[in-house]
Amino acid sequence: MQGLMFRCSAGCCEDSQASMQQVHQCIERCHAPLAQAQALVTSELEKFQDRLARCTMHCNDKAKDSIDAGSKELQVKRQLESCVTTCVDDHKNLIPTMTKKMKESLSSIGK
């Protein structure tokens, strides 16, 4: 995708009849698909990270509640570790679906 963008931009510069503004607009058009792709990937990764963070925050809240209820520290540490491990495993399992969704979305950009 980057190669296409650079080749397209180079092609804009080859037009000796174009004004500077026209060349600039042409280059902007060439860059648009890559910028859109980068924004899409960034957005998906941010959503994924937010979901994982919310899950681990839930684990922390449960651990704090257990400590407040008088549970022993070692027991709370084990519960926290188990909860966080579950979060990571659950989110790890979402990666193939997220990857497939991004690939499908990326394949439609610039067409």
Secondary structure, DSSP 8 states (H G I E B T S, - for coil): -HHHHHHHHHHHHH-TTS-HHHHHHHHHHHHHHHHHHHHHHHHHHHHHHHHHHHHHHHHHHHHHHHHHTT--HHHHHHHHHHHHHHHHHHHHTTHHHHHHHHHHHHHHTT-
